[in-house]
Amino acid sequence: MSSSDLRDLYQEVILDHNKRPRNFGALEDANRKAVGHNPLCGDKLTLYLRMEGERVAAVSFEGSGCAISKASASMMTDSVKGRTIAEVDALFRGFHEMVTASPGAAPDARLGKLAVFAGVADYPTRVKCASLAWHTLEAALHHPDSVVTTEDETEK
């Protein structure tokens, strides 16, 4: 697939998940949640999890943000459903490495459809938009009921 084709796919997928986000809305029987905020861009989301032991049984989000932020949250929720905490942590590391990689680096094949976000690495100002949902997910898994921000509080 050429880089032009990949860019077109990236745009198509982002726009689809932005217009029709999957797993959008509060999860009534959630037993973990966290709130994420990107003050530079205004993205805000609440992530809900229903854990059954070490496995993500259900996940959803609500909030508002730019197209990349919303699409990332939508695709992330699809990707983590049914996975264990260890599997989610590995996926988080892979996603984060991909969006912060050198421009043009090949994405990890284990990321599957999430590889459409590889292009974010070409736009450093968008990395926080793409990774907000993921940092919020990590907080919900490891520090439930917490609030995360993409900015260091001491810099405000």
Residue frames as a rotation matrix with the C-alpha (Angstrom) as fourth column:
MET 1
0.588 0.809 0.000 0.00
0.809 -0.588 0.000 0.00
0.000 0.000 -1.000 0.00
SER 2
-0.207 -0.671 0.712 1.46
0.606 -0.659 -0.446 3.38
0.769 0.339 0.543 -0.96
SER 3
-0.807 -0.136 -0.575 1.82
0.564 -0.466 -0.681 6.18
-0.175 -0.874 0.453 1.58
SER 4
-0.823 0.568 -0.017 -0.90
-0.525 -0.749 0.405 8.09
0.217 0.343 0.914 -0.33
ASP 5
-0.130 0.780 -0.612 -3.28
-0.064 0.610 0.790 5.12
0.989 0.142 -0.029 0.01
LEU 6
-0.379 -0.085 -0.922 -2.44
0.841 0.384 -0.381 4.83
0.386 -0.919 -0.074 3.70
ARG 7
-0.983 0.023 -0.181 -3.15
0.053 -0.913 -0.405 8.55
-0.174 -0.408 0.896 4.22
ASP 8
-0.513 0.847 -0.138 -6.51
-0.598 -0.237 0.766 8.19
0.616 0.476 0.628 2.44
LEU 9
-0.052 0.454 -0.890 -7.40
0.405 0.824 0.396 5.17
0.913 -0.340 -0.226 4.58
TYR 10
-0.735 -0.313 -0.601 -6.33
0.674 -0.240 -0.699 7.05
0.075 -0.919 0.387 7.70
GLN 11
-0.917 0.399 0.015 -8.61
-0.399 -0.917 -0.015 9.97
0.008 -0.020 1.000 6.85
GLU 12
-0.259 0.861 -0.438 -11.53
-0.410 0.312 0.857 7.70
0.875 0.402 0.272 5.97
VAL 13
-0.151 0.143 -0.978 -11.28
0.670 0.742 0.005 5.69
0.727 -0.655 -0.208 9.19
ILE 14
-0.894 -0.222 -0.389 -10.82
0.440 -0.600 -0.668 8.77
-0.085 -0.769 0.634 11.37
LEU 15
-0.773 0.634 0.026 -13.83
-0.588 -0.731 0.345 10.49
0.238 0.251 0.938 9.82
ASP 16
-0.115 0.746 -0.656 -16.01
-0.088 0.651 0.754 7.37
0.990 0.144 -0.009 10.16
HIS 17
-0.224 -0.018 -0.974 -15.19
0.859 0.468 -0.206 6.86
0.460 -0.883 -0.089 13.86
ASN 18
-0.984 -0.081 -0.160 -15.59
0.145 -0.883 -0.446 10.57
-0.105 -0.462 0.881 14.53
LYS 19
-0.572 0.818 -0.058 -19.05
-0.680 -0.433 0.592 10.70
0.459 0.378 0.804 12.93
ARG 20
0.566 0.760 -0.319 -20.21
-0.493 0.623 0.608 7.32
0.661 -0.187 0.727 14.28
PRO 21
-0.419 -0.811 0.409 -18.16
-0.828 0.156 -0.538 6.56
0.372 -0.564 -0.737 17.40
ARG 22
0.080 0.358 -0.930 -18.45
0.060 0.930 0.363 3.00
0.995 -0.085 0.053 18.68
ASN 23
-0.055 -0.052 -0.997 -19.16
0.899 0.433 -0.072 2.32
0.435 -0.900 0.023 22.35
PHE 24
-0.779 -0.172 0.603 -20.19
0.039 -0.973 -0.227 5.93
0.626 -0.154 0.765 22.94
GLY 25
0.289 0.870 0.400 -22.20
-0.399 -0.270 0.876 6.71
0.870 -0.413 0.269 26.07
ALA 26
-0.180 -0.301 0.937 -22.14
-0.983 0.013 -0.184 5.95
0.043 -0.954 -0.298 29.77
LEU 27
-0.386 0.015 -0.922 -21.80
-0.092 0.994 0.054 2.32
0.918 0.105 -0.383 30.84
GLU 28
0.377 0.716 0.588 -24.41
-0.616 -0.281 0.736 1.88
0.692 -0.640 0.335 33.56
ASP 29
0.998 0.041 -0.042 -22.82
0.001 0.705 0.709 -1.17
0.059 -0.708 0.704 35.19
ALA 30
0.294 -0.952 0.090 -19.22
-0.100 -0.124 -0.987 0.10
0.951 0.281 -0.131 35.05
ASN 31
0.877 -0.063 -0.476 -17.07
0.475 0.251 0.843 -0.78
0.067 -0.966 0.250 38.03
ARG 32
-0.156 -0.897 -0.413 -14.15
0.733 -0.386 0.560 1.48
-0.662 -0.215 0.718 37.02
LYS 33
0.754 0.314 0.577 -13.89
0.634 -0.575 -0.516 4.85
0.170 0.755 -0.633 35.36
ALA 34
-0.259 -0.793 -0.552 -11.49
0.731 -0.534 0.424 7.73
-0.631 -0.294 0.718 34.77
VAL 35
0.866 0.478 -0.148 -11.66
0.311 -0.746 -0.588 11.20
-0.392 0.463 -0.795 33.27
GLY 36
-0.182 -0.938 0.296 -9.19
0.899 -0.037 0.436 12.53
-0.398 0.346 0.850 30.72
HIS 37
0.837 0.413 -0.360 -8.58
0.284 -0.889 -0.360 16.10
-0.468 0.199 -0.861 29.60
ASN 38
-0.182 -0.844 0.505 -6.35
0.982 -0.133 0.133 17.68
-0.046 0.520 0.853 26.96
PRO 39
0.297 0.376 -0.878 -6.40
0.524 -0.833 -0.179 21.39
-0.798 -0.407 -0.444 27.90
LEU 40
-0.674 -0.619 -0.404 -4.45
-0.005 -0.542 0.840 22.47
-0.739 0.568 0.362 24.79
CYS 41
-0.956 0.294 -0.018 -7.12
0.032 0.164 0.986 21.16
0.293 0.942 -0.166 22.44
GLY 42
-0.435 0.825 0.361 -10.17
-0.900 -0.410 -0.149 21.04
0.025 -0.389 0.921 24.73
ASP 43
-0.171 0.346 -0.923 -10.67
-0.270 0.884 0.382 17.27
0.947 0.315 -0.058 24.42
LYS 44
-0.504 0.094 0.858 -12.47
-0.854 0.095 -0.512 15.78
-0.130 -0.991 0.032 27.43
LEU 45
-0.025 0.557 -0.830 -13.68
-0.463 0.729 0.504 12.25
0.886 0.397 0.240 27.97
THR 46
-0.014 0.090 0.996 -14.91
-0.927 0.371 -0.047 9.90
-0.374 -0.924 0.079 30.62
LEU 47
-0.385 -0.212 -0.898 -13.98
-0.599 0.798 0.069 6.27
0.702 0.565 -0.434 30.15
TYR 48
0.295 0.589 0.753 -16.08
-0.932 0.349 0.092 3.50
-0.209 -0.729 0.652 31.70
LEU 49
-0.566 -0.476 -0.674 -14.99
-0.573 0.814 -0.094 -0.10
0.593 0.333 -0.733 32.26
ARG 50
0.664 0.561 0.495 -16.74
-0.746 0.542 0.387 -3.18
-0.051 -0.626 0.778 33.52
MET 51
-0.413 -0.873 -0.259 -14.07
-0.817 0.481 -0.317 -5.57
0.402 0.081 -0.912 34.62
GLU 52
0.876 0.482 0.029 -14.68
-0.451 0.796 0.404 -9.24
0.172 -0.366 0.914 35.27
GLY 53
0.688 -0.726 0.009 -11.59
0.580 0.556 0.595 -10.34
-0.437 -0.404 0.803 37.12
GLU 54
-0.244 -0.894 -0.375 -8.59
0.244 -0.431 0.869 -9.36
-0.939 0.120 0.323 34.99
ARG 55
-0.626 0.056 0.778 -10.63
0.774 0.165 0.611 -9.06
-0.094 0.985 -0.147 31.76
VAL 56
-0.819 0.390 -0.421 -12.31
-0.404 -0.913 -0.060 -6.02
-0.408 0.121 0.905 30.19
ALA 57
-0.506 0.719 0.477 -15.89
0.650 0.681 -0.337 -7.24
-0.567 0.140 -0.812 29.83
ALA 58
0.493 0.664 0.561 -17.30
0.861 -0.467 -0.203 -3.92
0.127 0.584 -0.802 28.58
VAL 59
-0.519 -0.663 -0.540 -15.95
0.651 -0.716 0.253 -0.46
-0.554 -0.220 0.803 27.83
SER 60
0.401 0.599 0.693 -17.45
0.878 -0.468 -0.104 2.82
0.262 0.650 -0.714 26.68
PHE 61
-0.702 -0.599 -0.386 -16.70
0.670 -0.739 -0.073 6.53
-0.242 -0.310 0.920 26.65
GLU 62
0.556 0.764 0.327 -18.46
0.824 -0.560 -0.093 9.84
0.112 0.321 -0.940 26.49
GLY 63
0.019 -0.542 -0.840 -17.22
0.444 -0.748 0.493 13.35
-0.896 -0.382 0.226 25.99
SER 64
0.965 0.254 0.059 -16.19
0.178 -0.476 -0.861 15.71
-0.190 0.842 -0.504 23.27
GLY 65
0.088 -0.976 -0.199 -13.07
0.033 -0.196 0.980 16.45
-0.996 -0.092 0.015 21.32
CYS 66
-0.143 -0.256 -0.956 -11.43
-0.900 -0.368 0.233 16.71
-0.411 0.894 -0.178 17.95
ALA 67
0.655 0.448 -0.609 -11.86
-0.715 0.629 -0.307 14.05
0.245 0.636 0.732 15.28
ILE 68
-0.153 -0.799 -0.582 -8.59
-0.371 0.592 -0.715 12.31
0.916 0.107 -0.387 16.13
SER 69
-0.787 -0.129 0.603 -9.37
-0.614 0.084 -0.785 12.16
0.051 -0.988 -0.146 19.84
LYS 70
0.124 0.939 0.321 -12.88
-0.864 0.261 -0.430 10.78
-0.488 -0.225 0.844 19.33
ALA 71
0.607 0.054 -0.793 -11.80
-0.620 0.656 -0.431 8.29
0.497 0.753 0.432 16.65
SER 72
-0.479 -0.856 -0.195 -8.95
-0.456 0.433 -0.778 7.07
0.750 -0.283 -0.598 18.83
ALA 73
-0.605 0.339 0.721 -11.32
-0.716 0.165 -0.678 6.51
-0.348 -0.926 0.143 21.77
SER 74
0.475 0.859 -0.193 -13.80
-0.845 0.383 -0.374 4.71
-0.247 0.341 0.907 19.52
MET 75
0.426 -0.377 -0.822 -11.22
-0.471 0.684 -0.557 2.38
0.772 0.625 0.114 18.00
MET 76
-0.666 -0.686 0.294 -9.54
-0.578 0.224 -0.785 1.82
0.472 -0.693 -0.545 21.35
THR 77
-0.188 0.662 0.726 -12.77
-0.861 0.244 -0.446 0.65
-0.472 -0.709 0.524 22.96
ASP 78
0.767 0.432 -0.474 -13.29
-0.627 0.658 -0.416 -1.85
0.133 0.616 0.776 20.14
SER 79
0.164 -0.837 -0.522 -9.71
-0.436 0.413 -0.800 -3.07
0.885 0.359 -0.297 20.49
VAL 80
-0.701 -0.560 0.442 -9.62
-0.603 0.135 -0.786 -3.69
0.380 -0.818 -0.433 24.25
LYS 81
0.273 0.894 0.356 -12.96
-0.962 0.255 0.096 -5.44
-0.005 -0.369 0.930 24.75
GLY 82
0.955 0.189 -0.228 -12.38
-0.188 0.982 0.027 -8.98
0.229 0.017 0.973 26.00
ARG 83
0.186 -0.969 -0.161 -8.68
0.045 0.172 -0.984 -8.46
0.981 0.176 0.076 26.68
THR 84
0.475 -0.157 -0.866 -6.83
0.867 0.255 0.429 -8.94
0.153 -0.954 0.257 29.96
ILE 85
0.912 -0.204 -0.356 -5.17
-0.027 -0.895 0.445 -6.06
-0.410 -0.396 -0.822 31.79
ALA 86
-0.025 -0.989 0.145 -1.75
0.144 0.140 0.980 -7.36
-0.989 0.045 0.139 30.67
GLU 87
-0.182 0.020 0.983 -2.91
0.958 0.229 0.173 -7.48
-0.221 0.973 -0.061 27.04
VAL 88
0.819 0.522 0.238 -4.34
0.554 -0.827 -0.097 -3.95
0.146 0.211 -0.966 27.29
ASP 89
0.634 -0.663 -0.397 -1.10
-0.082 -0.569 0.818 -2.67
-0.769 -0.486 -0.415 28.84
ALA 90
-0.329 -0.768 0.549 0.89
0.510 0.345 0.788 -4.21
-0.794 0.540 0.278 25.94
LEU 91
0.165 0.487 0.858 -1.51
0.979 -0.187 -0.082 -2.67
0.120 0.853 -0.507 23.40
PHE 92
0.946 0.154 -0.285 -1.14
0.231 -0.937 0.261 0.72
-0.227 -0.313 -0.922 25.12
ARG 93
0.167 -0.967 -0.190 2.66
0.012 -0.191 0.981 0.51
-0.986 -0.167 -0.020 24.93
GLY 94
-0.385 -0.289 0.877 2.52
0.804 0.361 0.472 -0.47
-0.453 0.887 0.093 21.25
PHE 95
0.544 0.666 0.510 0.09
0.818 -0.555 -0.148 2.33
0.184 0.498 -0.847 20.39
HIS 96
0.866 -0.234 -0.441 2.12
0.038 -0.851 0.524 4.91
-0.498 -0.471 -0.728 22.30
GLU 97
-0.166 -0.972 0.167 5.36
0.250 0.123 0.961 3.80
-0.954 0.202 0.222 20.65
MET 98
-0.153 0.169 0.974 3.68
0.977 0.171 0.124 4.03
-0.145 0.971 -0.191 17.24
VAL 99
0.743 0.559 0.368 2.31
0.621 -0.781 -0.067 7.57
0.250 0.279 -0.927 17.63
THR 100
0.822 -0.514 -0.244 5.58
-0.266 -0.727 0.633 8.86
-0.503 -0.456 -0.734 19.09
ALA 101
0.313 -0.715 0.625 7.85
0.704 0.617 0.353 7.06
-0.638 0.329 0.696 16.59
SER 102
-0.638 -0.578 -0.508 9.99
-0.028 -0.642 0.766 8.75
-0.769 0.503 0.394 13.99
PRO 103
0.281 0.770 -0.573 7.86
-0.673 -0.267 -0.689 9.87
-0.684 0.580 0.443 11.04
GLY 104
0.218 -0.094 -0.971 7.57
-0.911 0.336 -0.237 7.14
0.349 0.937 -0.012 8.44
ALA 105
-0.772 -0.490 0.405 8.32
-0.616 0.733 -0.288 4.29
-0.156 -0.472 -0.868 10.88
ALA 106
-0.448 0.602 -0.661 6.38
-0.235 0.634 0.737 1.10
0.862 0.486 -0.142 10.14
PRO 107
0.082 0.557 0.826 3.65
-0.976 -0.121 0.179 0.36
0.200 -0.822 0.534 12.71
ASP 108
-0.807 -0.288 0.515 3.71
-0.470 0.841 -0.266 -2.85
-0.356 -0.457 -0.815 14.75
ALA 109
-0.657 0.546 -0.520 1.57
-0.319 0.424 0.848 -5.42
0.683 0.722 -0.105 12.91
ARG 110
-0.698 0.380 -0.607 0.09
0.675 0.632 -0.380 -6.55
0.239 -0.675 -0.698 16.25
LEU 111
-0.805 0.402 -0.437 -1.81
-0.067 -0.793 -0.606 -3.24
-0.590 -0.458 0.665 16.45
GLY 112
-0.342 0.711 0.615 -4.10
0.863 0.497 -0.094 -4.31
-0.372 0.498 -0.783 13.62
LYS 113
0.323 0.619 0.716 -6.59
0.855 -0.516 0.060 -1.61
0.406 0.593 -0.696 12.60
LEU 114
0.768 -0.064 -0.637 -5.04
0.404 -0.724 0.560 0.81
-0.497 -0.687 -0.530 15.09
ALA 115
-0.240 -0.933 0.267 -2.15
0.805 -0.038 0.593 1.16
-0.543 0.357 0.760 12.62
VAL 116
0.303 0.389 0.870 -4.17
0.827 -0.561 -0.037 3.85
0.474 0.730 -0.492 10.83
PHE 117
0.986 0.068 -0.149 -2.95
0.143 -0.800 0.582 6.17
-0.080 -0.596 -0.799 13.61
ALA 118
0.210 -0.975 0.073 0.69
0.905 0.222 0.363 5.73
-0.370 -0.010 0.929 12.55
GLY 119
0.025 -0.146 0.989 0.34
0.745 -0.657 -0.115 8.96
0.666 0.740 0.092 10.57
VAL 120
0.942 0.336 -0.019 -0.12
0.249 -0.657 0.712 10.89
0.227 -0.675 -0.702 13.82
ALA 121
0.362 -0.888 -0.282 3.64
0.737 0.087 0.670 10.61
-0.571 -0.451 0.687 14.37
ASP 122
-0.307 -0.442 0.842 4.03
0.897 -0.431 0.101 13.02
0.319 0.786 0.529 11.43
TYR 123
0.059 0.436 0.898 2.09
0.008 -0.900 0.437 15.67
0.998 -0.018 -0.056 13.40
PRO 124
-0.701 -0.488 -0.520 3.55
0.447 0.267 -0.854 15.97
0.556 -0.831 0.030 16.92
THR 125
-0.825 0.425 0.372 0.83
-0.556 -0.726 -0.406 18.39
0.098 -0.542 0.835 18.04
ARG 126
0.132 0.940 -0.315 -1.78
-0.824 0.281 0.492 15.64
0.551 0.195 0.811 17.42
VAL 127
-0.555 -0.417 -0.719 -0.07
-0.017 0.870 -0.492 12.92
0.832 -0.261 -0.490 19.50
LYS 128
-0.969 0.200 0.144 -1.84
-0.166 -0.097 -0.981 14.09
-0.182 -0.975 0.127 22.66
CYS 129
-0.153 0.955 -0.255 -5.18
-0.983 -0.173 -0.058 14.00
-0.100 0.242 0.965 20.85
ALA 130
0.136 0.160 -0.978 -4.63
-0.548 0.834 0.060 10.39
0.825 0.528 0.201 19.75
SER 131
-0.540 -0.499 -0.677 -3.25
0.195 0.708 -0.678 9.20
0.818 -0.499 -0.285 23.09
LEU 132
-0.562 0.344 0.752 -5.68
-0.763 -0.567 -0.310 10.88
0.320 -0.748 0.581 25.52
ALA 133
0.535 0.840 -0.093 -8.16
-0.751 0.523 0.402 7.99
0.387 -0.145 0.911 25.52
TRP 134
0.350 -0.487 -0.800 -5.32
0.176 0.873 -0.454 5.50
0.920 0.019 0.392 26.02
HIS 135
-0.756 -0.619 0.211 -3.90
-0.050 -0.267 -0.962 7.35
0.652 -0.739 0.171 29.03
THR 136
-0.228 0.776 0.588 -7.42
-0.955 -0.295 0.020 7.57
0.189 -0.557 0.809 30.44
LEU 137
0.643 0.399 -0.654 -7.85
-0.367 0.910 0.193 3.82
0.672 0.116 0.731 29.93
GLU 138
-0.233 -0.819 -0.524 -4.59
0.300 0.452 -0.840 3.14
0.925 -0.353 0.141 31.78
ALA 139
-0.771 0.004 0.637 -5.83
-0.527 -0.565 -0.635 5.33
0.357 -0.825 0.437 34.64
ALA 140
0.261 0.955 0.139 -9.17
-0.919 0.202 0.339 3.49
0.295 -0.217 0.930 34.79
LEU 141
0.539 -0.109 -0.835 -7.35
-0.011 0.991 -0.136 0.15
0.842 0.082 0.533 34.92
HIS 142
-0.155 -0.808 -0.568 -4.68
0.661 0.342 -0.667 1.07
0.734 -0.479 0.482 37.45
HIS 143
-0.944 -0.110 -0.312 -6.02
0.309 -0.632 -0.711 4.14
-0.119 -0.767 0.631 39.32
PRO 144
-0.274 0.921 0.277 -9.85
0.855 0.101 0.509 4.06
0.440 0.376 -0.815 39.10
ASP 145
0.658 0.710 -0.250 -11.78
0.753 -0.618 0.226 7.29
0.006 -0.337 -0.941 39.58
SER 146
-0.187 -0.795 -0.577 -8.75
0.599 -0.558 0.574 9.39
-0.778 -0.238 0.581 38.71
VAL 147
0.923 0.327 -0.201 -8.42
0.072 -0.661 -0.747 12.38
-0.377 0.675 -0.634 36.40
VAL 148
-0.031 -0.952 0.306 -5.61
0.776 0.170 0.608 12.48
-0.630 0.256 0.733 33.86
THR 149
0.806 0.186 -0.562 -4.39
-0.151 -0.854 -0.498 15.36
-0.572 0.486 -0.660 31.76
THR 150
0.721 -0.556 0.413 -2.06
0.657 0.360 -0.663 15.56
0.220 0.750 0.625 28.80
GLU 151
0.301 -0.598 0.743 -0.26
-0.113 -0.795 -0.595 18.47
0.947 0.095 -0.307 30.40
ASP 152
-0.421 -0.531 -0.736 2.00
0.761 0.235 -0.605 18.62
0.494 -0.814 0.305 33.43
GLU 153
0.596 0.764 -0.247 0.04
0.766 -0.450 0.459 20.52
0.240 -0.463 -0.854 36.07
THR 154
0.164 -0.607 -0.778 3.16
0.640 -0.535 0.552 22.54
-0.751 -0.588 0.301 36.95
GLU 155
-0.749 -0.474 0.462 3.27
0.646 -0.370 0.668 24.01
-0.146 0.799 0.583 33.44
LYS 156
0.110 0.899 0.424 -0.13
0.889 -0.280 0.363 25.71
0.445 0.337 -0.830 33.71
